[in-house]
Amino acid sequence: MDQLTAMKVFVEAVERGSLTSAADRLGLSRAKASRYLAFLEHQMGVRLLHRSTRSLSLTGEGQQALVDCRQILDVQERMFSRRSEQASKPKGELRITCSQSFSQAYLAGVIAEYALRYPDVSIDIQLLEHSVNLVDERIDLAIRITNTLDPSVIAKPLGTCHAPLQPT
């Protein structure tokens, strides 16, 4: 059995005053929650709670175990929060290709803002008037102005380009 889950069951049971409420809060059956609590008591070699059909109360060992379990669970929460925050922040290299005219008209400000917001990302922009092989060139994003797309490319329209009519 998982010791951290057992600690969560113990802490929730104390905070809620009921093993049933703790089980409900943690999405466990009452029997499973009871097994987790018994497992924790067995692992620690002490009785943590006095249990009756209507109430729970901490033993002397349970009071100290509650402090320790809360600290351990707080450390675990901080550790996963930090990792989650770090994992959600973009980092590495972002390779973009688009035409020079599009870049000047639309991307310059957006790229500058992105670079400030995500300093761990280096941006490599290739300003090309022709299409390149995205896989061979390791391109993450290609912005194209076209009426025809290669069917093997995953594309999303960003807008409509209304080119001025050429005089005849």
Contact map, one row per residue, 1 for C-alpha under 8 A:
111001000000000000000000000000000001001000000000000000000000000000000000000000000000000000000000000000000000000000000000000000000000000000000000000000000000000000000000
111111000000000000000000000000000000000000000000000000000000000000000000000000000000000000000000000000000000000000000000000000000000000000000000000000000000000000000000
111111100000000000000000000000000000000100000000000000000000000000000000000000000000000000000000000000000000000000000000000000000000000000000000000000000000000000000000
011111110000000000000000000000000000000000000000000000000000000000000000100000000000000000000000000000000000000000000000000000000000000000000000000000000000000000000000
011111111000000000000000000000000001000000000000000000000000000000000000000000000000000000000000000000000000000000000000000000000000000000000000000000000000000000000000
111111111100000000000000000000001001101100000000000000000000000000000000000000000000000000000000000000000000000000000000000000000000000000000000000000000000000000000000
001111111110000000000000000000000000100100000000000000000000000000001000100000000000000000000000000000000000000000000000000000000000000000000000000000000000000000000000
000111111111000000000000000000000000000000000000000000000000000000001000100000000000000000000000000000000000000000000000000000000000000000000000000000000000000000000000
000011111111100000100110010000001001100000000000000000000000000000000000000000000000000000000000000000000000000000000000000000000000000000000000000000000000000000000000
000001111111110000000000000000000000100000000000000000000000000001000000000000000000000000000000000000000000000000000000000000000000000000000000000000000000000000000000
000000111111111000000000000000000000000000000000000000000000000001001100000000000000000000000000000000000000000000000000000000000000000000000000000000000000000000000000
000000011111111100101100100000000000000000000000000000000000000000000000000000000000000000000000000000000000000000000000000000000000000000000000000000000000000000000000
000000001111111111111110000000000000000000000000000000000000000000000000000000000000000000000000000000000000000000000000000000000000000000000000000000000000000000000000
000000000111111111000000000000000000000000000000000000011100000000000000000000000000000000000000000000000000000000000000000000000000000000000000000000000000000000000000
000000000011111110000000000000000000000000000000000000000000000000000000000000000000000000000000000000000000000000000000000000000000000000000000000000000000000000000000
000000000001111111101100000000000000000000000000000000000000000000000000000000000000000000000000000000000000000000000000000000000000000000000000000000000000000000000000
000000000000111111101000000000000000000000000000000000110000000000000000000000000000000000000000000000000000000000000000000000000000000000000000000000000000000000000000
000000000000110111111100000000000000000000000000000000110000000000000000000000000000000000000000000000000000000000000000000000000000000000000000000000000000000000000000
000000001001100111111110000001001100000000000000000000000000000000000000000000000000000000000000000000000000000000000000000000000000000000000000000000000000000000000000
000000000000100001111111000001001000000000000000000000000000000000000000000000000000000000000000000000000000000000000000000000000000000000000000000000000000000000000000
000000000001100111111111100000000000000000000000000000000000000000000000000000000000000000000000000000000000000000000000000000000000000000000000000000000000000000000000
000000001001100101111111110000001000000000000000000000000000000000000000000000000000000000000000000000000000000000000000000000000000000000000000000000000000000000000000
000000001000100000111111111111011000000000000000000000000000000000000000000000000000000000000000000000000000000000000000000000000000000000000000000000000000000000000000
000000000000000000011111111111000000000000000000000000000000000000000000000000000000000000000000000000000000000000000000000000000000000000000000000000000000000000000000
000000000001000000001111111100000000000000000000000000000000000000000000000000000000000000000000000000000000000000000000000000000000000000000000000000000000000000000000
000000001000000000000111111100000000000000000000000000000000000000000000000000000000000000000000000000000000000000000000000000000000000000000000000000000000000000000000
000000000000000000000011111110000000000000000000000000000000000000000000000000000000000000000000000000000000000000000000000000000000000000000000000000000000000000000000
000000000000000000000011111111011000000000000000000000000000000000000000000000000000000000000000000000000000000000000000000000000000000000000000000000000000000000000000
000000000000000000000011001111111000000000000000000000000000000000000000000000000000000000000000000000000000000000000000000000000000000000000000000000000000000000000000
000000000000000000110011000111111100000000000000000000000000000000000000000000000000000000000000000000000000000000000000000000000000000000000000000000000000000000000000
000000000000000000000000000011111110000000000000000000000000000000000000000000000000000000000000000000000000000000000000000000000000000000000000000000000000000000000000
000000000000000000000010000111111111000000000000000000000000000000000000000000000000000000000000000000000000000000000000000000000000000000000000000000000000000000000000
000001001000000000110110000111111111100000000000000000000000000000000000000000000000000000000000000000000000000000000000000000000000000000000000000000000000000000000000
000000000000000000100000000001111111110000000000000000000000000000000000000000000000000000000000000000000000000000000000000000000000000000000000000000000000000000000000
000000000000000000000000000000111111111000000000000000000000000000000000000000000000000000000000000000000000000000000000000000000000000000000000000000000000000000000000
100011001000000000000000000000011111111100000000000000000000000000000000000000000000000000000000000000000000000000000000000000000000000000000000000000000000000000000000
000001101100000000000000000000001111111110000000000000000000000000000000000000000000000000000000000000000000000000000000000000000000000000000000000000000000000000000000
000000000000000000000000000000000111111111000000000000000000000000000000000000000000000000000000000000000000000000000000000000000000000000000000000000000000000000000000
100001000000000000000000000000000011111111100000000000000000000000000000000000000000000000000000000000000000000000000000000000000000000000000000000000000000000000000000
001001100000000000000000000000000001111111110000000000000000000000000000000000000000000000000000000000000000000000000000000000000000000000000000000000000000000000000000
000000000000000000000000000000000000111111111111000000000000000000000000000000000000000000000000000000000000000000000000000000000000000000000000000000000000000000000000
000000000000000000000000000000000000011111111100000000000000000000000000000000000000000000000000000000000000000000000000000000000000000000000000000000000000000000000000
000000000000000000000000000000000000001111111000000000000000000000000000000000000000000000000000000000000000000000000000000000000000000000000000000000000000000000000000
000000000000000000000000000000000000000111111100000000000000000000000000000000000000000000000000000000000000000000000000000000000000000000000000000000000000000000000000
000000000000000000000000000000000000000011111110000000000000000000000000000000000000000000000000000000000000000000000000000000000000000000000000000000000000000000000000
000000000000000000000000000000000000000011011111000000000000100000000000000000000000000000000000000000000000000000000000000000000000000000000000000000000000000000000000
000000000000000000000000000000000000000010001111110000000010110000000000000000000000000000000000000000000000000000000000000000000000000000000000000000000000000000000000
000000000000000000000000000000000000000010000111110000000111111010000000000000000000000000000000000000000000000000000000000000000000000000000000000000000000000000000000
000000000000000000000000000000000000000000000011111000011110010000000000000000000000000000000000000000000000000000000000000000000000000000000000000000000000000000000000
000000000000000000000000000000000000000000000011111100011110000000000000000000000000000000000000000000000000000000000000000000000000000000000000000000000000000000000000
000000000000000000000000000000000000000000000000111111111000000000000000000000000000000000000000000000000000000000000000000000000000000000000000000000000000000000000000
000000000000000000000000000000000000000000000000011111110000000000000000000000000000000000000000000000000000000000000000000000000000000000000000000000000000000000000000
000000000000000000000000000000000000000000000000001111100000000000000000000000000000000000000000000000000000000000000000000000000000000000000000000000000000000000000000
000000000000000000000000000000000000000000000000001111110000000000000000000000000000000000000000000000000000000000000000000000000000000000000000000000000000000000000000
000000000000000011000000000000000000000000000000001111111000000000000000000000000000000000000000000000000000000000000000000000000000000000000000000000000000000000000000
000000000000010011000000000000000000000000000000111101111100000000000000000000000000000000000000000000000000000000000000000000000000000000000000000000000000000000000000
000000000000010000000000000000000000000000000000111000111110000000000000000000000000000000000000000000000000000000000000000000000000000000000000000000000000000000000000
000000000000010000000000000000000000000000000001110000011111111000000000000000000000000000000000000000000000000000000000000000000000000000000000000000000000000000000000
000000000000000000000000000000000000000000000011110000001111111000000000000000000000000000000000000000000000000000000000000000000000000000000000000000000000000000000000
000000000000000000000000000000000000000000000001000000000111111100000000000000000000000000000000000000000000000000000000000000000000000000000000000000000000000000000000
000000000000000000000000000000000000000000000111000000000111111110000000000000000000000000000000000000000000000000000000000000000000000000000000000000000000000000000000
000000000000000000000000000000000000000000000011100000000111111111000000000000000000000000000000000000000000000000000000000000000000000000000000000000000000000000000000
000000000000000000000000000000000000000000000001000000000111111111100000000000000000000000000000000000000000000000000000000000000000000000000000000000000000000000000000
000000000000000000000000000000000000000000000000000000000001111111110000000000000000000000000000000000000000000000000000000000000000000000000000000000000000000000000000
000000000000000000000000000000000000000000000001000000000000111111111000000000000000000000000000000000000000000000000000000000000000000000000000000000000000000000000000
000000000110000000000000000000000000000000000000000000000000011111111100000000000000000000000000000000000000000000000000000000000000000000000000000000000000000000000000
000000000000000000000000000000000000000000000000000000000000001111111110000000000000000000000000000000000000000000000000000000000000000000000000000000000000000000000000
000000000000000000000000000000000000000000000000000000000000000111111111000000000000000000000000000000000000000000000000000000000000000000000000000000000000000000000000
000000110010000000000000000000000000000000000000000000000000000011111111100000000000000000000000000000000000000000000000000000000000000000000000000000000000000000000000
000000000010000000000000000000000000000000000000000000000000000001111111110000000000000000000000000000000000000000000000000000000000000000000000000000000000000000000000
000000000000000000000000000000000000000000000000000000000000000000111111111000000000000000000000000000000000000000000000000000000000000000000000000000000000000000000000
000000000000000000000000000000000000000000000000000000000000000000011111111100000000000000000000000000000000000000000000000000000000000000000000000000000000000000000000
000100110000000000000000000000000000000000000000000000000000000000001111111110000000000000000000000000000000000000000000000000000000000000000000000000000000000000000000
000000000000000000000000000000000000000000000000000000000000000000000111111111000000000000000000000000000000000000000000000000000000000000000000000000000000000000000000
000000000000000000000000000000000000000000000000000000000000000000000011111111100000000000000000000000000000000000000000000000000000000000000000000000000000000000000000
000000000000000000000000000000000000000000000000000000000000000000000001111111110000000000000000000000000000000000000000000000000000000000000000000000000000000000000000
000000000000000000000000000000000000000000000000000000000000000000000000111111111000000000000000000000000000000000000000000000000000000000000000000000000000000000000000
000000000000000000000000000000000000000000000000000000000000000000000000011111111100000000000000000000000000000000000000000000000000000000000000000000000000000000000000
000000000000000000000000000000000000000000000000000000000000000000000000001111111110000000000000000000000000000000000000000000000000000000000000000000000000000000000000
000000000000000000000000000000000000000000000000000000000000000000000000000111111111000000000000000000000000000000000000000000000000000000000000000000000000000000000000
000000000000000000000000000000000000000000000000000000000000000000000000000011111111100000000000000000000000000000000000000000000000000000000000000000000000000000000000
000000000000000000000000000000000000000000000000000000000000000000000000000001111111110000000000000000000000000000000000000000000000000000000000000000000000000000000000
000000000000000000000000000000000000000000000000000000000000000000000000000000111111111000000000000000000000000000000000000000000000000000000000000000000000000000000000
000000000000000000000000000000000000000000000000000000000000000000000000000000011111111100000000000000000000000000000000000000000000000000000000000000000000000000000000
000000000000000000000000000000000000000000000000000000000000000000000000000000001111111110000000000000000000000000000000000000000000000000000000000000000000000000000000
000000000000000000000000000000000000000000000000000000000000000000000000000000000111111110000000000000000000000000000000000000000000000000000000000000000000000000000000
000000000000000000000000000000000000000000000000000000000000000000000000000000000011111111000000000000000000000000000000000000000000000000000000000000000000000000000000
000000000000000000000000000000000000000000000000000000000000000000000000000000000001111111000000000000000000000000000000000000000000000000000000000000000000000000000000
000000000000000000000000000000000000000000000000000000000000000000000000000000000000111111100000000000000000000000000100000000000000000000000000000000000000000000000000
000000000000000000000000000000000000000000000000000000000000000000000000000000000000001111110000000000000000000000000101100000000000000000000000000000000000000000000000
000000000000000000000000000000000000000000000000000000000000000000000000000000000000000011111000000000000000000000000111110000000000000000000000000000000000000000000000
000000000000000000000000000000000000000000000000000000000000000000000000000000000000000001111100000000000000000000000001110000000000000000000000000000000000000000000000
000000000000000000000000000000000000000000000000000000000000000000000000000000000000000000111110000000000000000000000000111100000000000000000000000000000000000000000000
000000000000000000000000000000000000000000000000000000000000000000000000000000000000000000011111000000000000000000000000111100000000000000111000000000000000000000000000
000000000000000000000000000000000000000000000000000000000000000000000000000000000000000000001111100000000000000000000000001111000000000001111000000000000000000000000000
000000000000000000000000000000000000000000000000000000000000000000000000000000000000000000000111110000000000000000000000001111000000000000111110000000000000000000000000
000000000000000000000000000000000000000000000000000000000000000000000000000000000000000000000011111000000000000000000000000011110000000000101110000000000000000000000000
000000000000000000000000000000000000000000000000000000000000000000000000000000000000000000000001111101100000000000000000000011111000000000000111000000000000000000000000
000000000000000000000000000000000000000000000000000000000000000000000000000000000000000000000000111111100000000000000000000000111100000000000011000000000000000000000000
000000000000000000000000000000000000000000000000000000000000000000000000000000000000000000000000011111110000000000000000000000111000000000000000000000000000000000000000
000000000000000000000000000000000000000000000000000000000000000000000000000000000000000000000000001111111000000000000000000000000000000000000000000000000000000000000000
000000000000000000000000000000000000000000000000000000000000000000000000000000000000000000000000011111111110000000000000000000000000000000000000000000000000000000000000
000000000000000000000000000000000000000000000000000000000000000000000000000000000000000000000000011111111111000000000000000000100000000000000000000000000000000000000000
000000000000000000000000000000000000000000000000000000000000000000000000000000000000000000000000000111111111000000000000000000000000000000000000000000000000000000000000
000000000000000000000000000000000000000000000000000000000000000000000000000000000000000000000000000011111111000000000000000000000000000000000000000000000000000000000000
000000000000000000000000000000000000000000000000000000000000000000000000000000000000000000000000000001111111110000000000000000000000000000000000000000000000000000000000
000000000000000000000000000000000000000000000000000000000000000000000000000000000000000000000000000001111111111000000000000000000000000000000000000000000000000000000000
000000000000000000000000000000000000000000000000000000000000000000000000000000000000000000000000000000111111111100000000000000000000000000000000000000000000000000000000
000000000000000000000000000000000000000000000000000000000000000000000000000000000000000000000000000000000111111110000000000000000000000000000000000000000000000000000000
000000000000000000000000000000000000000000000000000000000000000000000000000000000000000000000000000000000111111111000000000000000000000000000000000000000000000000000000
000000000000000000000000000000000000000000000000000000000000000000000000000000000000000000000000000000000011111111100000000000000000000000000000000000000000000000000000
000000000000000000000000000000000000000000000000000000000000000000000000000000000000000000000000000000000001111111110000000000000000000000000000000000000000000000000000
000000000000000000000000000000000000000000000000000000000000000000000000000000000000000000000000000000000000111111111000000000000000000000000000000000000000000000000000
000000000000000000000000000000000000000000000000000000000000000000000000000000000000000000000000000000000000011111111100000000000000000000000000000000000000000000000000
000000000000000000000000000000000000000000000000000000000000000000000000000000000000000000000000000000000000001111111110111000000000000000000000000000000000000000000000
000000000000000000000000000000000000000000000000000000000000000000000000000000000000000000000000000000000000000111111110000000000000000000000000000000000000000000000000
000000000000000000000000000000000000000000000000000000000000000000000000000000000000000000000000000000000000000011111110000000000000000000000000000000000000000000000000
000000000000000000000000000000000000000000000000000000000000000000000000000000000000000011100000000000000000000001111111100000000000000000000000000000000000000000000000
000000000000000000000000000000000000000000000000000000000000000000000000000000000000000000100000000000000000000000111111110000000000000000000000000000000000000000000000
000000000000000000000000000000000000000000000000000000000000000000000000000000000000000001110000000000000000000000000111110000000000000000000000000000000000000000000000
000000000000000000000000000000000000000000000000000000000000000000000000000000000000000001111100000000000000000000100111111000000000000000000000000000000000000000000000
000000000000000000000000000000000000000000000000000000000000000000000000000000000000000000111100000000000000000000100011111100000000000000000000000000000000000000000000
000000000000000000000000000000000000000000000000000000000000000000000000000000000000000000001111000000000000000000100000111110000000000000000000000000000000000000000000
000000000000000000000000000000000000000000000000000000000000000000000000000000000000000000001111000000000000000000000000011111000000000000000000000000000000000000000000
000000000000000000000000000000000000000000000000000000000000000000000000000000000000000000000011110000000000000000000000001111100000000000000000000000000000000000000000
000000000000000000000000000000000000000000000000000000000000000000000000000000000000000000000011110000000000000000000000000111110000000000000000000000000000000000000000
000000000000000000000000000000000000000000000000000000000000000000000000000000000000000000000000111100100000000000000000000011111000000000000000000000000000000000000000
000000000000000000000000000000000000000000000000000000000000000000000000000000000000000000000000111100000000000000000000000001111110000000000000000000000000000000000000
000000000000000000000000000000000000000000000000000000000000000000000000000000000000000000000000011100000000000000000000000000111110000000000000000000000000000000000000
000000000000000000000000000000000000000000000000000000000000000000000000000000000000000000000000001000000000000000000000000000011111000000000000000000000000000000000000
000000000000000000000000000000000000000000000000000000000000000000000000000000000000000000000000000000000000000000000000000000011111100000000000000000000000000000000000
000000000000000000000000000000000000000000000000000000000000000000000000000000000000000000000000000000000000000000000000000000000111110010000000000000000000000000000000
000000000000000000000000000000000000000000000000000000000000000000000000000000000000000000000000000000000000000000000000000000000011111110000000000000000000000000000000
000000000000000000000000000000000000000000000000000000000000000000000000000000000000000000000000000000000000000000000000000000000001111111110100000000000000000000000000
000000000000000000000000000000000000000000000000000000000000000000000000000000000000000000000000000000000000000000000000000000000000111111100000000000000000000000000000
000000000000000000000000000000000000000000000000000000000000000000000000000000000000000000000000000000000000000000000000000000000000111111100000000000000000000000000000
000000000000000000000000000000000000000000000000000000000000000000000000000000000000000000000000000000000000000000000000000000000001111111100000000000000000000000000000
000000000000000000000000000000000000000000000000000000000000000000000000000000000000000000000010000000000000000000000000000000000000011111110000000000000000000000000000
000000000000000000000000000000000000000000000000000000000000000000000000000000000000000000000111100000000000000000000000000000000000011111111100000000000000000000000000
000000000000000000000000000000000000000000000000000000000000000000000000000000000000000000000111000000000000000000000000000000000000010001111100000000000000000000000000
000000000000000000000000000000000000000000000000000000000000000000000000000000000000000000000111100000000000000000000000000000000000000000111110000000000000000000000000
000000000000000000000000000000000000000000000000000000000000000000000000000000000000000000000001110000000000000000000000000000000000010000111111000000000000000000000000
000000000000000000000000000000000000000000000000000000000000000000000000000000000000000000000001111000000000000000000000000000000000000000001111100000000000000000000000
000000000000000000000000000000000000000000000000000000000000000000000000000000000000000000000000011000000000000000000000000000000000000000000111110000000000000000000000
000000000000000000000000000000000000000000000000000000000000000000000000000000000000000000000000000000000000000000000000000000000000000000000011111000000000000010000000
000000000000000000000000000000000000000000000000000000000000000000000000000000000000000000000000000000000000000000000000000000000000000000000001111110000000000000000000
000000000000000000000000000000000000000000000000000000000000000000000000000000000000000000000000000000000000000000000000000000000000000000000000111110000000000000000000
000000000000000000000000000000000000000000000000000000000000000000000000000000000000000000000000000000000000000000000000000000000000000000000000011111000000000000000000
000000000000000000000000000000000000000000000000000000000000000000000000000000000000000000000000000000000000000000000000000000000000000000000000011111101010000000000000
000000000000000000000000000000000000000000000000000000000000000000000000000000000000000000000000000000000000000000000000000000000000000000000000000111111000000000000000
000000000000000000000000000000000000000000000000000000000000000000000000000000000000000000000000000000000000000000000000000000000000000000000000000011111100000000000000
000000000000000000000000000000000000000000000000000000000000000000000000000000000000000000000000000000000000000000000000000000000000000000000000000001111100000000000000
000000000000000000000000000000000000000000000000000000000000000000000000000000000000000000000000000000000000000000000000000000000000000000000000000011111110000000000000
000000000000000000000000000000000000000000000000000000000000000000000000000000000000000000000000000000000000000000000000000000000000000000000000000000111111000000000000
000000000000000000000000000000000000000000000000000000000000000000000000000000000000000000000000000000000000000000000000000000000000000000000000000010001111100000000000
000000000000000000000000000000000000000000000000000000000000000000000000000000000000000000000000000000000000000000000000000000000000000000000000000000000111110000000000
000000000000000000000000000000000000000000000000000000000000000000000000000000000000000000000000000000000000000000000000000000000000000000000000000000000011111100000000
000000000000000000000000000000000000000000000000000000000000000000000000000000000000000000000000000000000000000000000000000000000000000000000000000000000001111100000000
000000000000000000000000000000000000000000000000000000000000000000000000000000000000000000000000000000000000000000000000000000000000000000000000000000000000111110000000
000000000000000000000000000000000000000000000000000000000000000000000000000000000000000000000000000000000000000000000000000000000000000000000000000000000000111111000000
000000000000000000000000000000000000000000000000000000000000000000000000000000000000000000000000000000000000000000000000000000000000000000000000100000000000001111100000
000000000000000000000000000000000000000000000000000000000000000000000000000000000000000000000000000000000000000000000000000000000000000000000000000000000000000111110000
000000000000000000000000000000000000000000000000000000000000000000000000000000000000000000000000000000000000000000000000000000000000000000000000000000000000000011111000
000000000000000000000000000000000000000000000000000000000000000000000000000000000000000000000000000000000000000000000000000000000000000000000000000000000000000001111100
000000000000000000000000000000000000000000000000000000000000000000000000000000000000000000000000000000000000000000000000000000000000000000000000000000000000000000111110
000000000000000000000000000000000000000000000000000000000000000000000000000000000000000000000000000000000000000000000000000000000000000000000000000000000000000000011111
000000000000000000000000000000000000000000000000000000000000000000000000000000000000000000000000000000000000000000000000000000000000000000000000000000000000000000001111
000000000000000000000000000000000000000000000000000000000000000000000000000000000000000000000000000000000000000000000000000000000000000000000000000000000000000000000111
